[in-house]
Amino acid sequence: MPLHRGGYRPASRTGAGPAGEPPDAKELAELRRLSINPFYAAADPTGDMTSAPPTHRLPDGPIPPETAYQLVHDELMLDGNSRLNLATFVTTWMEPQASVLMEECRDKNMIDKDEYPRTAELERRCVAMLADLWNAPDPATAVGCSTTGSSEACMLAGMALKRRWTARNTARYPATARPNLVMGVNVQVCWEKFCNFWEVEARLVPMDGDRFHIDPGAAADLCDENTIGVVAVLGSTFDGSYEPVAELCEALDALQERTGLDIPVHVDGASGAMIAPFLDEDLVWDFRLPRVSSINTSGHKYGLVYPGVGWALWRSSAELPKELVFRVNYLGGDMPTFALNFSRPGAQVVAQYYTFLRLGRDGFRAVQQTARDIAMKLSAEIESMGDFRLLTRGDELPVFAFTTAPHVRNFDVFDVSRRLRERGWLVPAYTFPANREDLSVLRVVCRNGFSADLAALLCADLRQLLPELRDQECPPERDRATATSFHH
């Protein structure tokens, strides 16, 4: 979340002094008078309400609910259309029945497990279902919890890794040893936050050439006696590719044979952990690998639930230190809880359980396969235009990245992103991190609800704007730090 500062930040005005200066009292009163539609008065267009309420301080008194709704509704029309947002991994469509269930449960506080025991039971069932899906040794006794999303789940997994390492190094830490976490430079920003917040050194495996994620051998070389774990990403946000989890575990097995260091792996499956089990069943990435100690996913991404819900699971209770788990009385028994957030609605957890029941394995397979098929067809269509070069094709995550072809000099990916935005499409353009900062790309995320018809419309709009871009002499000068629209 960005940090917001209060205060008046007006747009440029005509006849009201220099832009950026706050209006005087008379100007502000006139602006507020003109900001209210007379029809917004409760019943009488000539009624008492003659100006809009202030926006940066509490109003002096109440206004009718219909008026408050309309004022907020009108301002939100300036937001982008979420269905056309091809930057986000977050679910933007659910069935009406799911929305009804969420409405019925949004006032239930998830933390009050003794007061809402059935909601707590649905959370427990979701954990058991995911444990079975991810091949935990004993799904019936799996250890896990819901979170507000993968970011919180990653924080919890990282905390468990650090606490286990600390327990093994009580004589050295914190006096002489500083823990470190090894991961690819392509990890989601939440891992950078974890290392910052919990004082862990981030050891990043750089990109190299056409390898845009972690290299198993390079990751093993960065490990030492202070390494709390290695993070593998099943579905990189940069290009949609899976990281080689099995090969990473093999490299760490070899490291243990040489040095005795036993380094656990956490799989950040924010997106891929809800794709691979259905579409890539032969891919071994989960608890079938003994070195994988924990996995997270985002229920609100390819788990097909509105934000925000995530899940964190551990192979067994041995991987989750007991001192991190709090106990809550639940139906006369003991309910373990482990989360950074406290009060939050139960609606998303209920919606996750609904989705699991509604689709089952075959339903999830059909939904995810459709998303992948659309991604692969769309990427092939974009490649056929001749102006672009694909980095990935959407054959792992239903996500692909592409850049301009080598011969293209008249425009760049930032021009394409800007022009598509004018037509309502939100397609991020961004520069890759260290060692590949020379590479700027566009990325398309295909989600449930992004249909083949919408993909065809995107291609049509892209074809229409290309002639004008080709006629440019060169890309316009811009600050690339501000040009990017990529925020993971």
N, C-alpha and C positions, 0 to 999 in steps of 0.2 A: 504494500500500500504506500502511495506517496504521502508525504507530510503536507498537509494543507494549512495555509495561513489565512486567517480571517481578514476582513477589510474590504473596502470598495476598490474594484478594479474595472473601471468603465471602459467600454469600447470607444473608438473615436466618435466624436459627436460633431454635428454641423451647427455652427452659430452658438456654441456653448463654451468657448475658450479652447485652449490647446488640449489635444487628446492626452489622456492620462491624468489630467487634473480633476479632482472631484467637483461635481457641480455645487453651486451654492444652494441655500435652502429653497429659494424660489424655483430654481431649475429642477431640483430634486422633487419638489411637490408636483411640478408639471409632468415630469417623467412618470411619477407614480400614478397621476390621474390618467395619463394616456396608456398606462400598462394594464388597465382593467377594462374588459369588455362590458358595456352596460348590461348585456344579457346575463352576466355572471351573478348579478344581484339575485337573491334567493327567489323572488317572485316578480318584483317590479323593476323594470329597467331604469326607472327614475328614482330608485330607492336610496337609502342612506349611504351605501358603500360607493364612494366616488373615487377612490384611489387604491392601488395595489398595496399590500402590506410591505414593510421593509424586508430586505433580503439578507442583511448582515447584522441584524439585531432582532431580538424577539419583538413581535408586534405588541402594541399596547393592550389589545384585546383579541377575542376570538373572531373568526369569520366562519361562514357556513361551510360545512364539509364539501358540498358540491363545488364551491368556489375554490377552496384549497386544492381539491383534486384537479380542477381544470388548469389552475396556474402551474402546478407541478407537471401535469401531463403535457401542457404546451411546451414547456422548456425542454422536456425530455425528447421531444420530437427531433431535436437537433443532434441527438446521439445517432451513431451509425446503426444500420439494420443488422442485428446479430446473425440472421440467417445468411447474410452476404459477407460475414466476417470470416475470411479464409485464413486469418492469422491465428485465431484462437483454437485450442484443442477442446475447449469447454463445450459441453452439450448445450445446444440452443433449441432443441425440440424434444418434447415428450408427449405421450398420449394424454388426452383429457382426463382419463381416469387417474393417472398418476398425479396430475395437478390437483384433482379433488382430494386425494389422500394427503397430499402435502398441505393443502389448505386446512384439512381437519387436524393436522398434527403440528402445525407451526407454533402453537402455544405450549407445546410440551417441551420441558427442559430435559435434554438428554442426560444431564448429570444426576437428575433425581430418579435414580434407578429403582428405589424402593417405592416411589409414588407412581411411576409409570413402568411397572414390571413387564408389560407386554412389549413395549418399545425396546426395553433392555433385552428381552428375549429375542426380538427380531435382529438386533445388533449381533447377539451371540450366534444366531443361525447364519448370518452373513459371513461372520468370521469362519465358521465351520465350512461353509460352502467354498469360500476362497481357499481355505487350507486344503480341501479336497481337490479343487481345481489346480492348485500349484503343487500337488503331490507331496504334501507334508507327511512325515513318517507315520503320524497318528492324528488324522484330522479331527477326531472326536475330542482330543485333549489339546488342540492347537491353542497357542497364545497369540492374541491379537486384539485390536481395538479399532473403532472408527475414529476419524479425525476430521478437521475442516477441509482437508485436502492433502495432496502429496507433500506440500511444503512442511506442514506440521508432522506428517508421517516420517519424512526424512529426518527432521530434528529428533524425533523420538528414537529412530533407529541409530542415529549418530550418537545420541546420549548413551544408549545401551552399549555400543561399541567402546566408547570412551570409558565408561564405568567398568566394563569387563577388563579393559587394558589396565586401568588404575589398580584394580584388585590384584592383578598379576605383578604390579610394579610399585607396591606400597613403599618399598625401601628407597626408591629413586624419585618417585613423583610426590609432590611437585618440586622438590628441592633441586634436582639436577636434570631431570628428563622432561622434554616437551613432546607431547603426543603429536602425531601427524596422521593425515588421512590422504590416501592416494586415489586419484581419479583423473579422468580425461578433462582437458580444458573445455570440452563441450558440455559439461554438466550444467544442470539448471541452476539459476542463481541462488536457490535456497541452500545449496551446499556451501557456497561462499559465505552465506549468512551464518550457517551452522559453525563453520570454522572460526568466524569472527566472534560470534556470541559466546562460544564455549572454549575459546582460546586453544584452538587446534591448528597446527600448521597445515596449510593446504599444499600438497605436492601434486602438481598438475602435469599430466602427460600431454605434450603439445601435439597439434596436428602436424602432419608431414605429407607433402605432396597431395595425392588423392585419397589419403586416409584422413577422415574427418572425425574419428573418435579414438578411443583408447587402443593402445598396442599392448598386448599381454606381456611381452618380454620387457618392454620399457617400464610398465607398471611394476613388475616384480623387481626390477633394478632399483626402483625408488623406495622399496620397502626396507625397513630396518627394525631393530628391537623396540622402537618407539611408534611403530605403525599400528594404529588401532583397527584398521581395516582398509579394504579397497572397494570403491563404488563402481559397479558396472551399470550402464544405462541400457535398458531394453527399449530402445526407441528414442534416439537423440532428437532433441527439439530443433537442431540445426538443419538436419536433412532427412529425418525419419528413419535412419538406419539403425539396426540392432547392433549392439556391441557384442563381441564374441565371449559370452560368459563362460562357456565350457573351456575354451582355450585359456582364458584368464585363470580359471581354477587349476588347470593343468600346469601353468607356469608357476603358480603359487605352491602347488604340490611339489614341483621340482625344487623350488626355493627351500621348502621345509626339509626335503631330503638332504640338501647341501648344508643348511645352516641351523636347522632345528626350529626356525621361526614358523609359527602357526598363525597365519594371517586370515581372518574371516573375510567373507565377501558379502556386501549388501547389494541387492539388485533393486535399482530404482526403476520400477516398472510402471511409472506414472501413466504411460499410455500402453506400452507393449504387453504388460501383464494381463490386459484384457483383450489383446489381439492374438498373441502367439498361442495360447491354449486352445483356441478354436480354429485358427487357420494354419498354424505351423506346429502340429501336434508332435512331429518327430524332432523338433528342435529342443535340445536339453539345455535348460537355462535356470530351472527353478530348484525346489528342495530335493529333486533327484540328485543334485550335486551336493555331496556332503559338506563342502566348504561354504555353501550358501547358508548364511545364518539368519537372514531376514530379507523381507520383500515388502515393498509398498506399491500402491497404485492409487489412482484418482478415480473414485466412483463417478465424479462429474466430468470425466473425459470419455474414454471409450467404455466406461462403466455405464454410460447412457443415462445419467441422472443430472438434473440441474445442479448448479453449484450451491453450497460447497460440501462435499463429502470425500474423504479419502480413507484408506485402510493401511494399517501396518500390521504385519504378521511376523512371528519368529518361529524358527524351526521347532523349538521346544522351550519349556520354562527355563532351561539351563542358559539359553542365550539372552534372557531378559532378567537382569539383576533384581532380586527381590526388593531391594531398598528403593527402587524406582516405582514400585507398584503400590498404590494406595488401596485401602480396603473400604468398601461401602456395603452396609447391610442391605441385603436383597432377598426379600421373601423369607426372612428369618435365617438366611445363609450369608455367605460372604461373596461379594462381587468385586473382583479386582479391577481397578481403573488405572489407566496410564495415559495422560494427555497433558498438553500445555494449556489448552483452552478449558474453561470451566463451563459456564452456562452457554448452551447453544440449542437450537431447535432440533427436535427429533424428526422433522419432516423429511430431510434428505436420507436418513437411514431407512425410514419406512419406504421411501421411494426406491431405494436400492433393493430392498427385499422384494418389493412389488416387481421390479424389473427382472430380478433373478427368477421369480416364480413365473412371470409372464412369458419369458423367452425360453428359459432352459438352455441347454447346450446347443441344440439344433437351431433355436431362434437366434441366439447370439452369433452362431456361425453364419447364418444367412445375412444378418445385419452387417456384420464386419466384412464378410466377403463382398457384399454389394459396395461398401465404402472403398474397399481395395480395388475392385473392378473399375469403379468410376475414376479413382485416382490414376490407375494405369492407363486407361483410355484417354483421360485428359492430358496426362503427361506426354503420351505419344502424339496427340493432336498438336500440342504446343511445340513439340520438337519438329513436327512436319512443317511448321511455318517457316523454318529456315533461319530465323533470327535468334534462336535460343539454343543453348546446350544444356542437356540434363545432367545433374549430378546424381540424382536418384530418381527412381521411376514409380515409387509408391507400392513396391512389391513386398515391403516389410510393414512398417506402419503405412496406413493409407495417406501418406504425406510425401511430397516430393519437393526438391529444390532445383532451381535452374538459374542459369546466368545467360548473359548475352553471348552469342556466337563470336568466335575470334575475329571474324571480318567486320563486325559491327562497331563503328566508330561514332555514328551520329547521335546515339542515345545510350543510356545505361539503365540499370535495373531501377534506379530511383525515379527516373522519368516514367518508366512503365507503371510503377506503384502509384505515382502521383496521378497519372492520367486515368488509371483504373478507378481510383478513389473518386474522381469526378463523376463516374458512372455508378457509384454506390458500392463498388467492390473494395473490400479491405484486404489487400495482399501485401504482406510486409516485405520490405527490402532492407537488407542489412549486410554488414561486413563481417566476415569470419574472424575469429580471435587470433592470437599470436601464432606466428609462423605461416599463416595464410590470410593476413590482413589485406593482401592484394586481391582477394576474392570477394566480390559482392554478389549476392544472390537474391532471388525471390523465392518464397516458400508458399505452398498451397497445402492446407489441411482439409482433407475430405472427411466429413463427419456424417453420421446419420442425419438425414434431413437435407443434405446437399445432394440433390438428385441429378440424374443424367441430363434432364432438361436445363437445370441451372448451370451445369457444366457446359452445355452447348451455348447458353447465353453468354457465359464468360468468354468462351472462345470467339463468339461472334463480336463481342465488344473489343477483344484484343485485336482481332483482325481489322476492325474498323479504325482503330487508333494507330496501327503500325505505319500506314503510309505517311501520316503527318510526322511521326517520329523519325522515319527514314529521311524526310526532307530537311530535318534540322542539320545545321552545319556541324554542331558538336554538342555534347551535354552541357547544360548551363553550369556556371560556377556555383558551388554550394559548400557549406560546411558539412562534411560527411558525418561528424559527430551528432549533428542535429537532424541530418537527412534520414537516418535510419528510423524505421517504424517497428523495429523488432524488440519486443520485451519478454521473450520466452512465452 
